[in-house]
């Protein structure tokens, strides 16, 4: 992947991560919200229930023990405990608590004196600063839920309990306030545990449904991701094919004129940088037009393809053969040791091109005339200009060879002054070259 290429978007990985995070967030939010709502409703329900229970306790005892409570202010703890009505109230309250979740009952005067408690040790205490008692003294019914690690119930010490306590004002004093305040503690631990179990069951059910939805969507997204990936590969293959077609000849599969210019510029730059020599060969097929006219275009195309394959097989692995159009080819030899090496290779190219080709039972053959220019040599210009100059010189050398007889090759006079290689391979004097008029490099 090129350094500037944008990384491919991983749909399946993105979906997997975001959905899992989403499920976790939803589950945490659901559990917290559900717990808060159920706890709120539970506290509201149990507050009403506990307040009603407190009123029931008050209603059954208040009329008989009203005098005991309202006359309690000013009496000490010992005096209250010594009163016979205390024992009677204890017995009656504890009788009522049987079979209920009530763990403590307390009765206060409006001033905050604890007149009665099922925990005898609390009788006589001053609770005037208790918030619940203050609110109840103003006529309100107040309930609250609390957790106690240790709690002294009427049956003894209990631990790890959730308790609902309610303050209920009772009676009406001359000044308009209550004559007493009843407080009852109820154990709601089991109820909360059941509620928590229900919360986890609901959470588990929702989690199962979310996971089922996740699995369903996962397979759907995976399928979509595979379709997208297949389309991406097909599109990339099409783009590669289009680039290949744009830079290659459809008939022979060789690089075309569009590829030739940049390749020659790179070869020139390498030769200039390393000081090594290279060579450009301009190859024109002889008698191809006659074969094409005689056998038809289909046969001509077949002939071109076979000749191109044969010439490519002659070149070295590092050399490149291009089809410039029609029956014209070029070859770039990036590194050559001598003009003699290039001449020998040109001879092999001419021999490969001249071998007969059987097409639909009929034999056809062409020849090749080759113009050669060595580089960097005395090529003028830089980059594209130098490449165009080399192509003009190779084309001129090819026409010089044609002028001396087809099926030959010749060097451009600037690189190898006066050297001409005849079809038999013996040096001869070159004639006048055709003026440097040839197709230039693209763009």
C-alpha positions as CSV (number, residue, x, y, z in Angstrom):
1,X,0.0,0.0,0.0
2,X,1.4,3.4,-0.9
3,X,2.3,5.7,2.0
4,X,-0.3,8.2,1.0
5,X,-3.1,5.6,0.6
6,X,-6.0,5.8,3.0
7,X,-6.3,2.8,5.2
8,X,-9.3,0.6,4.4
9,X,-12.3,1.1,6.7
10,X,-12.8,-2.2,8.7
11,X,-16.6,-2.4,8.9
12,X,-16.8,-5.6,10.9
13,X,-14.2,-4.6,13.4
14,X,-15.8,-1.2,13.9
15,X,-19.2,-2.8,14.3
16,X,-17.9,-5.5,16.8
17,X,-16.2,-2.9,19.0
18,X,-18.9,-0.2,18.9
19,X,-21.7,-2.7,19.5
20,X,-20.0,-4.4,22.4
21,X,-19.3,-1.0,23.9
22,X,-22.9,0.0,23.3
23,X,-24.2,-3.2,24.9
24,X,-22.0,-2.6,28.0
25,X,-23.2,1.1,28.2
26,X,-26.8,0.1,27.7
27,X,-26.6,-2.7,30.3
28,X,-24.9,-0.5,32.9
29,X,-27.4,2.3,32.3
30,X,-30.3,0.0,32.4
31,X,-29.2,-1.7,35.6
32,X,-28.6,1.7,37.3
33,X,-31.8,3.2,36.1
34,X,-33.9,0.1,36.8
35,X,-32.4,-0.2,40.3
36,X,-33.0,3.4,41.0
37,X,-36.6,3.3,39.8
38,X,-37.4,0.0,41.6
39,X,-35.8,1.2,44.8
40,X,-37.7,4.5,44.6
41,X,-41.0,2.6,44.1
42,X,-40.1,0.1,46.8
43,X,-39.3,2.8,49.3
44,X,-42.5,4.7,48.4
45,X,-44.6,1.6,48.7
46,X,-43.0,0.4,51.9
47,X,-43.1,3.9,53.4
48,X,-46.9,4.0,52.9
49,X,-47.2,0.4,54.2
50,X,-45.0,1.1,57.3
51,X,-46.8,4.4,58.0
52,X,-50.1,2.5,57.9
53,X,-48.7,-0.2,60.2
54,X,-47.5,2.5,62.6
55,X,-51.0,4.1,62.6
56,X,-52.4,0.6,63.3
57,X,-50.1,0.2,66.3
58,X,-51.1,3.7,67.5
59,X,-54.8,3.2,67.0
60,X,-54.8,0.0,69.1
61,X,-52.8,1.4,72.0
62,X,-53.2,5.1,72.1
63,X,-56.5,5.6,73.9
64,X,-55.5,3.2,76.7
65,X,-52.0,4.6,77.2
66,X,-52.5,8.3,76.3
67,X,-52.3,9.5,79.9
68,X,-49.1,7.5,80.4
69,X,-47.5,9.2,77.5
70,X,-48.7,12.8,77.9
71,X,-47.8,12.8,81.6
72,X,-44.3,11.5,81.0
73,X,-42.5,14.8,80.6
74,X,-40.6,15.5,83.8
75,X,-40.4,11.9,84.8
76,X,-37.1,10.1,84.9
77,X,-36.1,6.8,83.4
78,X,-36.5,4.9,86.6
79,X,-40.0,6.4,87.2
80,X,-41.1,5.4,83.7
81,X,-39.8,1.8,84.1
82,X,-41.4,1.5,87.5
83,X,-44.9,2.4,86.2
84,X,-47.1,-0.7,85.8
85,X,-48.4,0.6,82.6
86,X,-44.9,0.2,81.0
87,X,-45.0,-3.5,81.5
88,X,-48.5,-3.7,80.1
89,X,-47.6,-1.6,77.0
90,X,-44.5,-3.8,76.4
91,X,-46.5,-6.9,76.5
92,X,-49.2,-5.5,74.3
93,X,-46.8,-4.1,71.7
94,X,-44.8,-7.3,71.5
95,X,-48.0,-9.3,71.1
96,X,-48.9,-7.2,68.1
97,X,-45.4,-7.6,66.6
98,X,-45.7,-11.3,66.4
99,X,-45.7,-12.5,62.8
100,X,-44.8,-9.1,61.4
101,X,-41.4,-7.8,60.2
102,X,-41.5,-5.1,62.9
103,X,-38.2,-5.2,64.8
104,X,-38.7,-2.1,67.0
105,X,-41.4,0.2,68.2
106,X,-40.8,3.6,70.0
107,X,-43.1,6.3,71.4
108,X,-41.9,9.9,71.9
109,X,-43.4,12.9,73.5
110,X,-43.5,16.0,71.3
111,X,-40.5,17.3,73.3
112,X,-38.4,14.3,72.2
113,X,-38.5,12.2,75.3
114,X,-38.4,8.4,74.6
115,X,-41.4,7.3,76.7
116,X,-41.5,3.7,75.3
117,X,-39.2,1.4,73.3
118,X,-39.1,-2.3,72.8
119,X,-35.4,-1.9,73.5
120,X,-35.7,-1.1,77.1
121,X,-32.3,0.6,77.2
122,X,-33.5,3.5,75.1
123,X,-36.4,4.5,77.4
124,X,-35.8,8.0,78.8
125,X,-33.4,9.1,76.0
126,X,-33.7,12.6,74.6
127,X,-34.3,12.4,70.8
128,X,-35.4,16.0,70.3
129,X,-32.8,16.6,67.6
130,X,-33.8,13.6,65.4
131,X,-34.8,15.0,62.0
132,X,-37.7,12.5,61.7
133,X,-39.1,13.5,65.0
134,X,-38.8,17.2,64.2
135,X,-40.8,16.6,61.0
136,X,-43.4,14.5,62.7
137,X,-43.8,17.1,65.5
138,X,-44.8,19.5,62.7
139,X,-47.5,17.1,61.6
140,X,-45.7,15.2,58.8
141,X,-45.4,11.4,58.3
142,X,-41.7,10.7,57.6
143,X,-40.3,7.4,56.4
144,X,-36.7,6.4,55.4
145,X,-34.7,3.4,54.4
146,X,-31.4,2.6,56.0
147,X,-28.9,-0.2,56.2
148,X,-27.6,-1.3,59.6
149,X,-24.7,-3.6,60.2
150,X,-25.8,-4.1,63.8
151,X,-29.3,-3.3,65.2
152,X,-30.8,-4.0,68.6
153,X,-34.2,-5.5,67.9
154,X,-36.7,-6.5,70.5
155,X,-35.7,-10.2,70.1
156,X,-31.9,-9.3,70.3
157,X,-29.2,-8.0,68.1
158,X,-29.6,-8.5,64.4
159,X,-27.0,-7.7,61.6
160,X,-26.8,-6.7,58.0
161,X,-30.4,-5.5,57.8
162,X,-32.2,-3.0,55.6
163,X,-34.7,-1.2,57.8
164,X,-37.7,1.0,57.0
165,X,-38.5,3.5,59.8
166,X,-41.6,5.7,60.0
167,X,-42.5,8.6,62.3
168,X,-46.2,9.1,62.7
169,X,-47.8,11.9,64.8
170,X,-50.6,10.8,67.1
171,X,-53.4,12.8,68.8
172,X,-53.8,16.6,68.9
173,X,-52.6,18.8,71.7
174,X,-54.2,22.0,72.8
175,X,-51.6,24.0,70.8
176,X,-52.5,22.2,67.6
177,X,-49.4,19.9,67.5
178,X,-49.4,16.1,68.1
179,X,-49.6,14.7,71.6
180,X,-47.1,11.9,70.8
181,X,-45.0,10.4,67.9
182,X,-44.9,6.7,67.2
183,X,-41.9,5.2,65.4
184,X,-41.7,1.7,63.9
185,X,-38.8,-0.1,62.3
186,X,-39.6,-2.8,59.8
187,X,-37.1,-5.3,58.4
188,X,-37.4,-5.2,54.6
189,X,-34.1,-7.1,53.9
190,X,-35.8,-10.1,52.3
191,X,-38.0,-7.8,50.2
192,X,-35.0,-6.0,48.9
193,X,-33.2,-9.2,48.1
194,X,-36.2,-10.4,46.1
195,X,-36.2,-7.1,44.3
196,X,-32.5,-7.4,43.5
197,X,-33.0,-10.9,42.2
198,X,-35.8,-9.6,40.0
199,X,-33.4,-6.9,38.8
200,X,-30.8,-9.4,37.8
201,X,-33.3,-11.6,36.1
202,X,-34.6,-8.7,34.1
203,X,-31.1,-7.6,33.3
204,X,-30.1,-11.1,32.3
205,X,-33.1,-11.3,30.0
206,X,-32.4,-8.0,28.4
207,X,-28.7,-8.9,28.1
208,X,-29.7,-12.1,26.4
209,X,-31.9,-10.3,24.0
210,X,-29.2,-7.7,23.2
211,X,-26.6,-10.4,22.6
212,X,-29.1,-12.3,20.3
213,X,-29.6,-9.0,18.4
214,X,-25.8,-8.5,18.4
215,X,-25.2,-11.9,16.9
216,X,-27.8,-11.4,14.3
217,X,-26.4,-8.0,13.3
218,X,-22.9,-9.4,13.4
219,X,-23.6,-12.0,10.8
220,X,-25.5,-9.4,8.7
221,X,-22.6,-6.9,8.9
222,X,-20.1,-9.7,8.3
223,X,-21.9,-10.6,5.1
224,X,-22.1,-7.0,4.1
225,X,-18.4,-6.5,4.9
226,X,-17.6,-9.5,2.7
227,X,-19.7,-8.1,-0.1
228,X,-18.0,-4.7,0.3
229,X,-14.6,-6.3,0.4
230,X,-15.3,-8.4,-2.7
231,X,-16.6,-5.3,-4.5
232,X,-13.5,-3.4,-3.3
233,X,-11.2,-6.2,-4.7
234,X,-13.2,-6.2,-8.0
235,X,-12.9,-2.5,-8.2
236,X,-9.2,-2.6,-7.5
237,X,-8.7,-5.3,-10.1
238,X,-10.7,-3.2,-12.6
239,X,-8.5,-0.2,-11.8
240,X,-5.4,-2.3,-12.2
241,X,-6.7,-3.6,-15.4
242,X,-7.5,-0.1,-16.7
243,X,-4.1,1.1,-15.7
244,X,-2.5,-1.9,-17.3
245,X,-4.6,-1.3,-20.5
246,X,-3.7,2.4,-20.5
247,X,0.0,1.6,-20.3
248,X,0.1,-1.6,-22.4
249,X,-0.7,-2.6,-25.9
250,X,-3.9,-4.7,-26.0
251,X,-2.6,-6.9,-28.8
252,X,0.9,-7.8,-27.8
253,X,0.7,-7.1,-24.0
254,X,3.8,-5.0,-24.3
255,X,4.2,-1.6,-22.6
256,X,3.0,1.1,-25.0
257,X,4.1,4.6,-25.9
258,X,2.6,6.0,-22.7
259,X,4.9,3.8,-20.6
260,X,7.9,4.4,-22.9
261,X,8.6,8.0,-22.0
262,X,8.8,7.6,-18.2
263,X,10.9,4.4,-18.6
264,X,13.4,6.1,-20.9
265,X,13.6,9.1,-18.5
266,X,14.4,6.7,-15.6
267,X,17.0,4.9,-17.7
268,X,18.6,8.2,-18.7
269,X,18.7,9.4,-15.1
270,X,20.3,6.1,-14.0
271,X,22.9,6.3,-16.7
272,X,23.7,9.9,-15.8
273,X,23.9,9.1,-12.1
274,X,26.0,5.9,-12.4
275,X,28.1,6.8,-15.4
276,X,27.1,3.5,-17.2
277,X,25.9,3.5,-20.8
278,X,22.5,2.4,-22.1
279,X,21.0,2.0,-25.5
280,X,17.7,2.8,-27.3
281,X,16.7,0.7,-30.2
282,X,14.0,1.8,-32.7
283,X,12.6,-1.3,-34.5
284,X,10.5,-1.1,-37.6
285,X,9.1,-4.3,-39.2
286,X,9.8,-4.7,-42.9
287,X,7.1,-5.9,-45.3
288,X,4.4,-6.0,-42.6
289,X,2.0,-3.9,-44.7
290,X,2.2,-6.4,-47.6
291,X,1.5,-9.3,-45.3
292,X,-1.3,-7.4,-43.6
293,X,-2.9,-6.6,-47.0
294,X,-2.4,-10.1,-48.4
295,X,-3.6,-12.2,-45.4
296,X,-5.9,-9.7,-43.7
297,X,-5.9,-7.8,-40.4
298,X,-6.5,-10.8,-38.2
299,X,-3.5,-12.6,-39.6
300,X,-1.5,-9.4,-39.3
301,X,-2.4,-9.1,-35.7
302,X,-1.4,-12.7,-35.1
303,X,1.9,-12.1,-36.9
304,X,2.6,-9.0,-34.7
305,X,1.9,-10.9,-31.6
306,X,4.2,-13.8,-32.5
307,X,7.1,-11.5,-33.6
308,X,6.7,-9.4,-30.4
309,X,7.0,-12.6,-28.3
310,X,10.1,-13.7,-30.1
311,X,11.8,-10.3,-29.8
312,X,10.9,-10.1,-26.1
313,X,12.5,-13.6,-25.6
314,X,15.7,-12.4,-27.1
315,X,16.1,-9.4,-24.8
316,X,17.6,-9.7,-21.3
317,X,15.4,-9.7,-18.2
318,X,16.3,-6.1,-17.3
319,X,15.6,-4.8,-20.9
320,X,12.2,-3.5,-21.9
321,X,10.4,-3.8,-25.3
322,X,7.7,-1.4,-26.2
323,X,5.1,-1.3,-29.0
324,X,4.9,2.3,-30.2
325,X,2.1,1.7,-32.6
326,X,1.5,-0.1,-35.9
327,X,4.7,-2.1,-36.8
328,X,7.1,0.1,-34.8
329,X,8.7,-1.1,-31.6
330,X,11.4,0.3,-29.3
331,X,13.7,-1.4,-26.8
332,X,15.5,0.2,-23.8
333,X,18.7,-1.5,-22.7
334,X,19.4,0.1,-19.3
335,X,23.0,-1.0,-19.1
336,X,25.4,-2.0,-21.9
337,X,29.1,-2.7,-21.9
338,X,29.9,-1.7,-25.5
339,X,28.5,-0.9,-28.9
340,X,29.5,-4.3,-30.0
341,X,27.2,-5.9,-27.4
342,X,24.3,-3.8,-28.6
343,X,25.1,-4.7,-32.2
344,X,25.0,-8.4,-31.4
345,X,21.7,-8.0,-29.6
346,X,20.3,-6.1,-32.5
347,X,21.3,-8.9,-34.8
348,X,19.5,-11.4,-32.7
349,X,16.4,-9.2,-32.7
350,X,16.5,-9.1,-36.5
351,X,16.9,-12.8,-36.7
352,X,14.0,-13.4,-34.3
353,X,11.7,-11.1,-36.3
354,X,12.6,-12.6,-39.6
355,X,11.6,-16.2,-38.7
356,X,8.6,-17.4,-40.7
357,X,5.2,-17.6,-39.0
358,X,2.5,-20.1,-40.1
359,X,-0.9,-18.5,-39.9
360,X,-4.0,-20.5,-40.9
361,X,-1.8,-22.9,-42.9
362,X,0.0,-20.1,-44.7
363,X,3.6,-19.0,-44.1
364,X,4.4,-15.3,-43.6
365,X,7.5,-13.5,-42.6
366,X,8.8,-10.0,-42.0
367,X,12.1,-8.5,-41.3
368,X,13.3,-5.8,-38.9
369,X,15.3,-2.6,-39.5
370,X,16.8,-1.2,-36.3
371,X,18.2,2.2,-35.4
372,X,20.4,2.4,-32.3
373,X,21.4,5.3,-30.2
374,X,23.6,5.1,-27.1
375,X,23.0,7.2,-24.0
376,X,23.7,9.4,-22.3
377,X,26.2,10.2,-25.0
378,X,25.7,13.7,-26.4
379,X,21.9,13.8,-26.0
380,X,20.7,17.3,-25.4
381,X,18.2,18.6,-22.9
382,X,17.1,17.2,-19.6
383,X,14.3,14.7,-18.7
384,X,11.5,14.6,-21.3
385,X,13.5,16.8,-23.8
386,X,16.5,14.4,-23.6
387,X,14.2,11.4,-24.1
388,X,12.6,13.0,-27.1
389,X,16.0,13.8,-28.6
390,X,17.1,10.2,-28.1
391,X,14.0,8.9,-29.8
392,X,14.5,11.2,-32.8
393,X,18.1,10.0,-33.1
394,X,17.1,6.4,-32.9
395,X,14.4,7.0,-35.5
396,X,17.0,8.7,-37.8
397,X,19.4,5.8,-37.4
398,X,16.6,3.4,-38.4
399,X,15.9,5.4,-41.5
400,X,19.6,5.5,-42.3
401,X,19.6,1.7,-42.1
402,X,16.6,1.4,-44.3
403,X,18.3,3.7,-46.8
404,X,21.2,1.1,-47.0
405,X,18.9,-1.9,-47.3
406,X,16.1,-3.3,-45.1
407,X,16.8,-5.9,-42.5
408,X,19.8,-4.1,-41.1
409,X,20.7,-2.1,-38.1
410,X,22.7,1.1,-37.7
411,X,24.0,3.3,-35.0
412,X,23.4,7.0,-34.9
413,X,26.4,8.8,-36.4
414,X,27.0,10.9,-33.3
415,X,27.6,7.9,-31.0
416,X,29.4,5.6,-33.5
417,X,30.6,7.8,-36.3
418,X,30.3,6.3,-39.7
419,X,29.6,2.8,-38.4
420,X,27.1,0.7,-40.3
421,X,26.4,-3.0,-39.9
422,X,25.1,-4.8,-43.0
423,X,22.7,-7.7,-43.0
424,X,25.7,-10.1,-43.3
425,X,27.3,-8.5,-40.2
426,X,30.2,-6.8,-42.0
427,X,30.9,-3.1,-41.3
428,X,30.3,-0.6,-44.1
429,X,30.1,3.1,-44.5
430,X,26.7,4.5,-43.6
431,X,24.8,6.6,-46.1
432,X,23.0,9.8,-45.4
433,X,20.3,9.6,-42.6
434,X,16.8,10.6,-43.2
435,X,16.1,14.0,-41.6
436,X,15.2,13.7,-37.9
437,X,11.4,13.6,-38.3
438,X,9.7,11.0,-36.1
439,X,6.8,10.7,-33.6
440,X,7.7,12.4,-30.4
441,X,7.1,11.1,-26.9
442,X,3.7,11.6,-25.4
443,X,2.9,14.8,-23.5
